[in-house]
Amino acid sequence: QGATGTAKVVTGDATGLLIVGTALVAWKRPPLPSRALNLRWWLEAGLLVAALPLASAWSFLADTDAARVYLVFPCLVWTALRFGVRAAAIAMTAVAAIAIASAINGYGPFADLSNVDEVPALQGLIAVIATSIFIIAFTTEASRRINADLTEANRKLGQINRELDEIVAAKTGALRGLLAHNEMLLKEVYHRVKNNLQIVSSIISVHSRGADAPDQKRVFSEVQKQIGAIAVAYDMLHQTENMEVADFSMIVAELCRNIEDASGGLVRITTKAERGAWVSGDIAAVLSLALNELITNSIKHAPENEAATVEVGCRRHGGEVVITVGDNGPGFPPDFDFDMAKG
């Protein structure tokens, strides 16, 4: 009996330590993030406060039927799942106190404490209930903390995303403003280049009127046409929205019209230009010079006593812009070698 008494004392101490120690640990832990105390929370708390004492009283005070003891399990599990470790510790302490008080006062299934088997049975029951409930409570609370941490992390991430969106929007606005400013400056540069080319063309025209030799007049005229071709390219670039590139088909039509008007009836030009022949500004200026030279050559080598008839085409073929020039001239001589030509 001495060994049995010692075992009962040890078991009772262990059970008490389990309940009291767990309660202390629960209170040492930081509380869960606050939850909204809405009507549902208050209803659940009120029902639990009423149900747990009733279930404990019916289990430990009303009858000697040990099976009724399991009626406290739903209330304790409910407490652990919905209200956390602290509430579970309070509920478990209350149930253990009711069970021990009922046994000491001779009520319920553990009334006969004189029987050596009853005390360990009561202690074991309390230990099993406490262990199960605390495992559920700690697991549930850990899950809630993880969810709370994830919610807080998502909130912070959302805040960071909003701040990044604001920064990106501000940077984008600044870049758009800078781009608009640069486009305005570039448009002004193209406009001034065109005006300066027209001034140079006017100066050449003045000097050409003072020239007596036909060769001098011809040179002045050719230079003036070349300058006019470049001016047309810059004028079209100035008129486009994206001034870095130009649709050369529009430049072809304008350039051919200017050359035909300035030729005094020496050339008739028809154009077939398809939209979408995009080239950079620098390439547009070079192509304008090349096209001017080709049409000028067609005028030079036109049949005698006839106006030059020139057909100009412009289209995109794959990744290239194709420009074709055909005329009613004599064409290349039979022995013409393109690689050896110096003209």
Secondary structure, 3 states (H helix, E strand, C coil): CHHHHHHHHHHHHHHHHHHHHHHHHHHHCCCCCCCCCCHHHHHHHHHHHHHHHHHHHHHHCCCCCHHHHHHHHHHHHHHHHHHHHHHHHHHHHHHHHHHHHHHHCCCCCCCCCCCCCHHHHHHHHHHHHHHHHHHHHHHHHHHHHHHHHHHHHHHHHHHHHHHHHHHHHHHHHHHHHHHHHHHHHHHHHHHHHHHHHHHHHHHHHHHHHCCCCHHHHHHHHHHHHHHHHHHHHHHHHHHCCCCCEEEHHHHHHHHHHHHHHHCCCCEEEEEEECCCCEEEHHHHHHHHHHHHHHHHHHHHCCCCCCCEEEEEEEEEECCEEEEEEEECCCCCCCCCCHHHCCC
